[in-house]
């Protein structure tokens, strides 16, 4: 078990270091190995395509281009549902414990 945790931690650290190196090199305009430059170019193309109007599918931000006024009714509905669920749980909990609801 400990070996698996150590292996996972090592892989995570290696990924973070590689990503940080690539981001630093890209931001400072130093030369990267060709495979990193290709990965960076491909990632930039995917981000550009995902943020175009009408884009859909995996990797596209769900709320891209949505304004706050469009979201307010949904936030209100979610809040009302949460309050209703809490109220119903408090109302029904004593009845369930007492067995009155099942009888």
BAMILO-651060 format. One line per 3 residues: number of its first residue (from 0); their letters; for each residue x, y, z of N, C-alpha, C. Coordinates in pm, 1 decimal, padded with zeros to 6 digits. Each point is the difference from the previous one (the first is absolute). Layout:
BEGIN
NUM) a) X/Y/Z/X/Y/Z/X/Y/Z  ...
# end
This chain:
BEGIN
0) xxx) 00081.8/-00118.5/00000.0/-00081.8/00118.5/00000.0/00087.1/00126.2/00000.0  00102.5/-00000.7/00084.0/00089.2/00115.0/00009.1/00076.1/00021.0/-00130.7  00035.0/-00110.0/-00066.1/00070.3/00010.3/-00127.5/-00088.7/00064.4/-00106.9
3) xxx) -00129.7/-00034.4/00002.0/-00092.2/00059.3/-00096.7/-00016.4/00150.1/00024.3  -00007.8/00038.2/00126.9/-00012.6/00141.3/00033.6/00124.7/00075.9/-00043.3  00117.1/-00058.8/00025.8/00125.2/00064.0/-00038.8/00009.7/00013.0/-00152.4
6) xxx) -00042.1/-00102.9/-00072.5/00004.3/00004.1/-00146.3/-00095.1/00105.9/-00054.3  -00119.1/00008.7/00058.3/-00096.6/00100.4/-00043.9/00050.9/00140.9/00030.2  00059.3/00018.7/00117.4/00053.4/00131.0/00036.5/00114.3/00039.3/-00092.6
9) xxx) 00086.0/-00095.4/-00031.7/00112.4/00027.0/-00090.4/-00050.2/00037.2/-00139.5  -00098.9/-00072.6/-00048.6/-00054.9/00030.3/-00132.2/-00065.3/00137.9/-00001.1  -00070.1/00033.7/00107.2/-00064.2/00131.0/00008.8/00103.7/00111.3/00001.8
12) xxx) 00103.5/-00017.0/00078.8/00105.8/00100.0/00008.3/00069.9/00015.7/-00135.1  00026.0/-00111.4/-00067.0/00065.2/00006.2/-00130.9/-00087.6/00074.4/-00100.8  -00130.3/-00023.3/00005.2/-00092.0/00069.9/-00089.9/-00001.8/00149.1/00028.6
15) xxx) -00004.6/00035.0/00128.2/-00001.9/00141.4/00038.0/00128.0/00069.4/-00043.1  00113.8/-00064.7/00023.0/00128.1/00059.1/-00037.0/00008.7/00017.8/-00152.1  -00044.4/-00100.8/-00073.9/00003.2/00008.9/-00145.7/-00090.4/00112.3/-00049.5
18) xxx) -00119.0/00010.0/00057.5/-00093.0/00105.1/-00039.4/00055.4/00138.0/00034.1  00056.1/00012.5/00119.1/00057.1/00128.4/00041.0/00116.7/00038.4/-00090.3  00084.2/-00096.7/-00036.2/00113.2/00027.3/-00088.2/-00048.1/00046.9/-00136.7
21) xxx) -00102.8/-00067.0/-00050.3/-00052.7/00035.3/-00130.3/-00064.8/00138.6/00003.1  -00075.4/00029.1/00104.8/-00064.8/00131.3/00011.5/00104.0/00110.4/00015.1  00102.5/-00024.9/00080.0/00105.1/00100.2/00017.8/00074.4/00025.2/-00130.3
24) xxx) 00033.7/-00107.4/-00069.2/00073.0/00014.8/-00125.5/-00085.2/00071.2/-00105.3  -00128.7/-00029.6/-00000.7/-00087.4/00066.3/-00097.5/-00016.7/00147.3/00033.0  -00003.1/00032.1/00129.6/-00020.6/00140.3/00037.2/00127.0/00082.6/-00014.7
27) xxx) 00115.0/-00062.5/00006.6/00125.2/00074.6/-00012.5/00059.8/-00009.6/-00139.7  -00071.4/-00067.8/-00090.5/00043.5/-00012.6/-00138.7/00134.2/-00071.6/-00015.7  00031.7/-00091.4/00089.0/00119.7/-00081.1/-00019.2/-00037.5/-00117.5/-00089.4
30) xxx) 00098.1/-00063.3/-00052.9/-00029.7/-00108.2/-00093.1/-00041.6/-00125.4/00076.6  -00104.8/-00060.7/-00047.0/-00050.2/-00126.0/00054.7/00033.9/-00111.0/-00098.2  00004.8/-00122.0/00048.7/00016.0/-00111.6/-00094.0/-00118.0/-00001.1/-00098.3
33) xxx) 00020.3/-00049.6/-00119.5/-00106.3/00003.8/-00102.8/-00129.8/-00066.8/00043.6  00009.3/-00109.0/00076.8/-00123.9/-00067.6/00041.0/-00081.4/00087.2/00096.7  00067.4/00078.3/00082.9/-00071.1/00090.9/00090.1/-00064.5/00114.2/-00078.2
36) xxx) 00071.5/00052.3/-00098.4/-00055.7/00107.0/-00082.0/-00124.3/-00048.3/-00075.3  00004.4/-00123.5/-00047.3/-00115.3/-00056.3/-00070.7/-00117.9/-00017.1/00095.2  00025.6/-00049.4/00121.9/-00107.4/-00015.2/00098.7/-00058.7/00135.3/00037.7
39) xxx) 00083.7/00099.3/00016.6/-00046.1/00133.7/00034.9/-00083.7/00060.0/-00112.4  00043.7/-00016.4/-00123.1/-00074.5/00051.5/-00114.3/-00135.5/-00068.9/-00010.9  -00002.6/-00132.0/00019.9/-00125.3/-00074.9/-00006.4/-00095.2/00043.5/00111.6
42) xxx) 00052.2/00021.3/00119.7/-00083.5/00044.9/00112.5/-00058.2/00138.0/-00028.9  00080.2/00089.5/-00057.5/-00049.6/00133.5/-00033.5/-00109.7/-00007.1/-00106.4  00015.0/-00089.3/-00096.7/-00102.4/-00015.6/-00102.8/-00130.5/-00052.0/00060.1
45) xxx) 00011.9/-00095.6/00093.8/-00119.7/-00055.2/00063.3/-00073.0/00105.6/00082.6  00075.2/00080.4/00073.3/-00062.2/00106.0/00079.0/-00067.8/00100.5/-00091.4  00067.0/00036.7/-00107.5/-00058.2/00095.3/-00094.1/-00129.1/-00055.7/-00060.5
48) xxx) 00000.2/-00127.1/-00039.9/-00118.8/-00061.2/-00060.5/-00113.3/-00013.1/00101.4  00033.4/-00031.1/00126.2/-00103.1/-00019.7/00101.8/-00067.9/00129.4/00040.5  00067.3/00111.8/-00018.8/-00058.8/00127.7/00042.0/-00066.5/00075.3/-00115.3
51) xxx) -00014.2/-00063.9/-00114.4/-00068.8/00062.7/-00112.8/-00150.9/-00007.9/00021.0  -00075.1/00097.6/-00047.8/-00146.7/-00005.6/00012.0/-00054.8/-00124.2/-00070.7  -00092.0/-00067.2/00066.7/-00061.9/-00118.4/-00058.3/00076.5/-00128.3/00023.3
54) xxx) 00113.3/00005.7/00069.1/00076.7/-00121.5/00026.5/-00073.6/-00085.1/00103.6  00011.5/-00131.6/-00012.6/-00060.2/-00089.8/00097.3/00084.2/-00126.2/00007.5  -00018.4/-00076.3/00107.3/00072.4/-00125.0/00016.6/00092.1/00004.4/00119.8
57) xxx) 00085.3/-00100.3/00012.0/00092.7/-00008.7/00111.8/00100.5/00115.0/-00006.0  00026.1/00058.6/00115.7/00098.5/00105.5/00009.1/-00054.4/00139.3/-00021.9  -00127.2/00012.4/-00035.1/-00059.7/00131.1/-00021.7/-00058.4/00047.9/00132.1
60) xxx) 00035.4/00120.7/00043.4/-00057.7/00051.0/00123.9/-00151.6/00009.1/-00011.2  -00070.7/-00056.5/00097.3/-00145.1/-00003.5/-00005.2/-00058.2/00140.6/00010.0  00058.5/00083.6/00082.0/-00054.4/00133.0/00022.9/00074.7/00108.1/-00077.1
63) xxx) 00069.2/-00035.2/-00104.6/00075.0/00099.1/-00077.5/-00096.1/00094.0/-00069.8  00016.2/00128.7/00022.2/-00082.3/00099.2/-00066.9/-00136.3/00021.2/00063.9  -00026.0/-00059.3/00116.0/-00128.3/00016.4/00066.6/00009.8/00118.8/00094.9
66) xxx) -00099.3/00087.2/-00004.3/00003.1/00115.2/00088.8/-00070.7/-00032.1/00131.8  00018.6/00086.4/00097.7/-00053.2/-00022.7/00133.9/-00151.9/-00001.0/00001.3  -00063.1/00081.6/-00080.9/-00146.2/00006.2/-00000.8/-00062.8/-00130.4/-00048.9
69) xxx) 00071.0/-00074.3/-00080.5/-00049.3/-00129.7/-00045.0/00011.8/-00103.5/00111.3  00101.9/00014.3/00083.3/00022.7/-00097.7/00106.6/-00082.9/00025.1/00124.9  -00042.3/00122.9/00024.6/-00070.6/00031.3/00124.1/-00124.0/-00085.6/00025.4
72) xxx) -00087.4/-00023.6/-00097.5/-00115.2/-00086.1/00028.5/00041.2/-00142.1/00041.3  00103.8/-00052.4/-00062.8/00044.0/-00135.9/00035.0/00061.1/-00004.2/00139.7  00071.7/00104.8/00036.6/00055.5/00007.5/00135.6/-00113.9/00008.5/00101.1
75) xxx) -00103.2/00077.0/-00031.3/-00116.4/00010.1/00087.7/-00073.0/-00131.3/00014.9  -00017.5/-00072.4/-00109.0/-00066.8/-00130.3/00005.9/00081.2/-00097.9/00084.7  00132.4/-00000.1/-00017.8/00085.1/-00089.4/00078.7/-00007.0/00035.2/00148.3
78) xxx) 00000.9/00127.9/00032.5/-00010.8/00041.5/00139.8/-00133.6/-00038.3/00060.0  -00109.8/00021.4/-00074.7/-00132.8/-00036.5/00048.6/-00011.8/-00151.0/00021.2  00058.8/-00078.1/-00089.6/-00003.7/-00145.8/00014.7/00077.4/-00044.0/00123.4
81) xxx) 00113.5/00064.8/00026.5/00078.6/-00035.4/00117.8/-00075.9/00033.9/00128.3  -00060.9/00117.8/00004.3/-00077.3/00039.3/00119.3/-00118.6/-00093.5/00018.8  -00069.3/-00035.1/-00107.6/-00113.9/-00091.2/00008.6/00043.2/-00137.4/00049.8
84) xxx) 00112.6/-00050.6/-00047.4/00049.4/-00130.6/00044.5/00035.0/00002.0/00148.4  00062.5/00107.4/00044.6/00035.1/00010.4/00142.7/-00126.7/00007.9/00084.5  -00097.2/00079.6/-00042.1/-00124.9/00013.4/00074.0/-00073.8/-00133.9/00005.2
87) xxx) -00006.3/-00070.4/-00112.5/-00068.1/-00129.6/-00003.5/00070.7/-00101.0/00089.4  00131.3/00002.4/00001.3/00073.7/-00094.0/00085.3/-00026.4/00028.7/00146.9  -00002.7/00126.7/00038.2/-00027.9/00035.0/00140.3/-00143.7/-00032.6/00037.9
90) xxx) -00091.2/00014.4/-00091.3/-00140.3/-00027.8/00027.0/-00026.6/-00150.2/00009.8  00063.7/-00077.5/-00086.3/-00026.6/-00143.6/-00004.8/00086.1/-00082.3/00095.0  00113.8/00051.0/00043.2/00091.0/-00078.0/00084.3/-00065.9/-00047.8/00129.1
93) xxx) -00071.2/00084.5/00075.3/-00063.0/-00050.4/00123.5/-00107.7/-00104.7/-00028.3  -00071.2/00014.5/-00109.8/-00104.9/-00095.5/-00032.4/00058.9/-00135.7/-00038.4  00112.1/00002.6/-00069.6/00064.2/-00125.6/-00038.3/00056.9/-00070.2/00123.1
96) xxx) 00061.8/00076.5/00088.8/00054.6/-00058.6/00123.3/-00108.8/-00058.3/00088.4  -00113.9/00064.1/00004.8/-00110.1/-00046.8/00083.7/-00081.3/-00109.8/-00063.9  00020.4/-00024.5/-00125.9/-00073.3/-00105.3/-00069.5/-00138.0/00043.2/-00046.3
99) xxx) -00035.4/00127.2/00021.9/-00133.9/00048.4/-00038.7/-00016.5/00003.1/-00152.0  00106.3/00018.6/-00070.8/-00009.3/00008.7/-00144.6/-00023.2/-00136.5/-00062.7  00051.7/-00103.6/00063.6/-00011.3/-00136.1/-00055.7/-00130.4/-00067.0/00037.3
102) x) -00065.9/00043.4/00104.5/-00121.7/-00067.1/00047.2/-00122.4/00037.7/-00078.9
# end
